[in-house]
Amino acid sequence: MISEELARRSVKKIDDFDASTFSRVREEYINILCREEYGTPLPEPEKVWFEELPLDFAAKRFAAGKAPKQRVIAHTVVCGKEFSFPFWAIIPKADGKYPFIIHNDFEDLLPSKYTPAEEIIDSGFALFSLCYTDITSDDGDFTTGLAGIVTPDPAHRAPTDSGKIQMWAWANMRVMDYAMTKADKLDLSRSAVAGHSRLGKTALVTGMLDERIKYVIDNESGCSGSALAAGTAGEKIADITKNFPYWFCENYKKYAGVETLPFDQHMLIATIAPRRVLVGSAAEDYWADPPSQFLCCAAASKAWENLGLTGLVASDRAPEIGDDFRDGNVCYHLRAYDHYFSRFDWNVYMEIMKNK
């Protein structure tokens, strides 16, 4: 069923390559995805340093005192200008090296609606949380925050100028820079970036660009994230570029209404090989189109197979509620109900990270 459906949708197959040629193919995919969809990646900062603010009484006693809630300010110099943003760092005090998750959230709260911080700590993880609007606003204003520094002409963006997703991904990578300074407390071989919806797209772009991140967690990103554009029954490129054109580069608009694409989202997932990708869907999240998310994972799977690894291990049928395909390096689950980053989803992702 899977191969027939991919053929029916005319999904371009992942190129043939082996370990010696993968870097070339991966670079080609990154180039087309950035040029035509997300925009040019932002430059690495000329300078980056971190300021850990003093812990107040509540921060010291967070999670009963087992893991203080540290406020950190990331200071950078990028394109010759200073830019700073805050984030939270929660690292358990007990001895050991902890796997960790960088979560780009919709709120500057911890815990938040989408971030069950204490449950994450109790599951044996460290946690970093940043709020995406502390980087730049979620709108078409390219003068705010980081956008005002890296966009040459905010009023007239060039075709390949970065969209906001690239900017949020850049901030994720700066938090990873901070995590690298805590190698005595963190297991860098089990580092993850996570996001939901538009921030799931951001997590995927982060994983595409930053190979230090070993697990990429995409929760219900849908269109222009982990769902195929070709043949989708949910949100289409025409919809997303009309409603949220600022997430992407201007070039992406030319694919609105195009049925046969020269690239698609399985190529984004493929750039993350040989690392692990964890994708979650919700059965009533029709706009994200779970079948197209599942097929995207299946189409991307060949990248791992080319490298002699296991990709998606799944039944050869449309996904059903309760499916939890986690045996390969491309993981997919489908839960009941609607668009949300639930405790159920977090537990699936953390169990996978703990067991492999």
N, C-alpha and C positions, 0 to 999 in steps of 0.2 A: 504493500500500500504506500509506504513512504516514498520509495523510488518513483513509483508511478505518479504520485501527486506532485513531486518535485519536477518531474518531466512535464506534466500538464501545465504547471505554472511557468515553465521555461526558465527555471532557476539555473543560473550559470554555475557549473561545477567548480569546486576548488581545484586549482592547478595541481598537476603532478609535481612532486618534489621529493627530495630526501633530506637528510640532516645537513648535507653539504650545500644544498641550494635553497634551504628554507629561508635563510636570512634575506636573500634577494627577493623571493616571492612575498615574504612578509612586508618588506619595505615597499614593494609595489602596491600592496593592498593599503598600507598606511597612507601612502601618497595619494591614491585616488579617493579614499574616504575623507581625508583632510581637505583635499582640493575641491571636491564636489559636494561635500556634506557638512562637515563640522568646522571647516576653516583651518588655516595654518596654525600648528601648535605654537603656543607662546614660548618665548625664549626662557631658558633657565635663568634664575636671578643671578645678577652679578655678585650679589652678596646676600646671605641669609643668616639670621641669628634669632635666638629664642629667649624670651623673658618669662620666667616662671613667677607669677604673682604670689604674694604671701597667702598662706592658707588661713581662712577665717575659721571660727569655731565649727560651723556647719560643715565646711569642706573637710575638716579633719575627721569628723565623725560620720562621713558618708559611708553607707553600707556597713554600719556599726563599727566604723573605724578600720575595717579590713583593707580598704582601698580609698585613700583620700582623693577628693575631686579637685584636681589641680587646674587652675586657669592659666593658660599659656598664651602669650602674644607672639605670633610669627612676624618678625620684621624682615623685610626684603628690600633690595634695590633691584628694580627691573626697568629696562629701557632708560636707565639713568635717573629714575625717580624712586622715591621711597614709597612703599606700600606695606601696610600692616593689617593683620586680621587676628581675631581671637579664636581659640578652640579649647575644648576640655580634654584633659588627659587623666584617665583613671587606670592606675597600675596597682595590682594587689601588693601589699607589703610583704607577704610571706615569701620565703625563699623559693627560688625556682625561676625558670624562664617561661613566660606566658605567650601563647598565641594571641594575636590581637587583630582587632577590626577597626578600620577607619570608616566612620559612617558620616556621610554628608547629609544633613538633616534639613527639614523645613523650618525648624524652630531652634532658637538659642536657649534650649532648656535641657536639663539632664537630671532625671529621666524626662522623656517627652512621649507624646502620643505614639511615635514610631520607634522609640529607643528605650527598651526596658533595661536600663543600665544595671540595676542591682542583679537582675536575673542573668545578665550576660557575665557579670563578675562572678556570680555564684557558680556559673558553668565552667569557670576556669580560664576566663579570657581577660585580657586588658582591652580597654576601649578608648578610642579617640573620637570626638564628635565635634563637627563644625557646622555652622549654619550658612547655607549657600548665599543668602542675601547679605552676609557680612563681606562677601567677595565683590559682588556687583548685583544690582537690582534685577529682578525677574521681569524685565520689560524691554521695550525697544530703545531705552535711553542708554547710549554708549558713552555717556560722560560720567557715569557713576562708578565709584570704587576703582577696581582694577581695570574695568573697561575704558575708563577715561585716560589711563596711562598707556595701554597697549594698542588702542585703536587710533591710527594716524589721523583719520578725519571722521569723527563720530557722526557727522551729519550726512556723509556720503561714503558708505563703506565700499571698499573694493570687493570684487567678486569672491576672493578667497580670504578676506579678513575673518578672524576668529569670531565664531558665535559664542554665546554665553556658556554653552556646555563646555567648550574648551577652557574657559576661564575658571569654572568650578572644578574641572579636572586638574588644572594647574595648582589650585589650592590643596586638593587632595594630595598631590605629590609633595607639597611643602610640609604637610603633616607627616608624610612618610620620611622626609628628611629629619624631622624631629625624632621619629621612632628609631631611626638609625643611630641616634646618640644614646639610646637606652638599651644597647645590645646586651648589657649585663642583666637586664630584667625581662627582655623580650626575646621570643623565639622567632628570629627573622625568616626562618624557613616556613613559618606558618603565619604569614602576613596576609591580611585581606582588606579589600575595599568594598563597601556596600552602599547601595542606594535604592530608592524606591521611585518608580514612575520616571519623571524627567531626570531624577538623580540616579536612577538605575542606568539610564543612558550615559550619564556622567561617569558612573563606575566603570562601564565598559570602555569608554574612551580613556579613562585613567589606566586601566589594565592594558589597553593597546599600546600606550606610550611609555609605561613604567614597568619594566621587567623585574623590578625588585618585589613587586606585589605578586604573591603566589596563588591567591584565591580571589577571583572576581565574582562578587555576589550581585546579581541583577534581579531585583524583585519587581516584576510586572512593568517593565519599561515600554513594552509594546512598540508602536511605530517609531522607526528611526533608532530603535534600541535593539531588542532581541527578537522582534517579529519581522518576518520577511515582508517586504513591500509588494513583491510580485504575488498577485492573486489574493491579497488579504481581504477578509470580510469586515475588518475593523477600520480603525483610523488609517487614512491614506496620506501620502506625501502632500497631495493637494490640500488636505485638511490642516495638517500640521504646519505647513509653510504659510498658510493663510492666517492661522490663529497664533502661531508662535514663531514667526520668521527669525526672530532675534536669537533663538537657540542655535541657529545654524549659520553657515556662510551664505552669501547672496546666490552663489552658484546653484544651491540646492533647489531653488524655486523652479529651475528649468525642467526638473523631473516631475513636476506636478502633472498628473494625467498621463505620464509615460508608462506604458504597459511592459515593455521589455527594457530592462535596465542593464547598463554595462557593469553594475556592481549591485550588491545587496547586503543585508545585515549579517548573513552568515560569514562574509569576509571579515567583518569586524570581530566576530567571535573567534575566527580562525587565527587572527593575529595574536591571540592570547596563548596559543599553544607554545610549548608543551605544558603550560601551567593549567590549573583547574578553573572551570567556569561553572557557576551554580546559578541556574535560572529558575525562577518561581512564577507560576501563573495562578489565576483565580477563575473558577468556572463561569462566574457571572460577569467577569470583566471583559465584555464583548468588544469594547473599543480597543483593548490591547490584543485581542484575537489570540487566545491560547493555542489553537491549532497552528497558527503561523509562527508562534514562538517555538513550539515543539519542532516544527519542520525546519526552522532556522538552526536549531541545535543539531538536528540530524544532518543537515547539509554541511554544517561546519565540521562535523565529526571526522571527515576525511583528512583534515589537517593533522589530527593526532594519529590517524592510521598511517599516513605517509611517513610519520616519524617512528613507526613501530610501536605505537602506544594505543591504548583503548580509548575510543571517543565516547559516544553516547551508546549505552547499553539499554535498549528499550524494546518493547513489543512493537511489532510491525502493524500498527493500527493508530487511529486517532487517539489522543490522550483521554483518559477518563478520570473522574474525581477519585482521589486516593492514590493515583500513580505517583511513585517516588523512585525515579530511576537515578541511582547514585553510585552504581558500580564502576562507571568509567570516569574519565577526566572531564567529560561534559555531563553535567548533572541537570536533571529537570524534575520538577514536581508540580502537580496540579491539585490544589485544595478547593474546597467548596467556598461559596459566597463571592464577595466582591473585592474591588480594588482597595488594598490596604496592606500595610507592612505589619503583619500580625505576629503575636508571640509564637504561633504555630510555625510561621515561616522562619523566624529567628532560630527556633529549636532545630529545624531541619538543617539549616546552614551550619550551625555550630556542631551538630552531631557529625556531619560530614568532615568538618575540619578536625575534629578530635580523633576520628577513626582512620584518617588517611591524609 
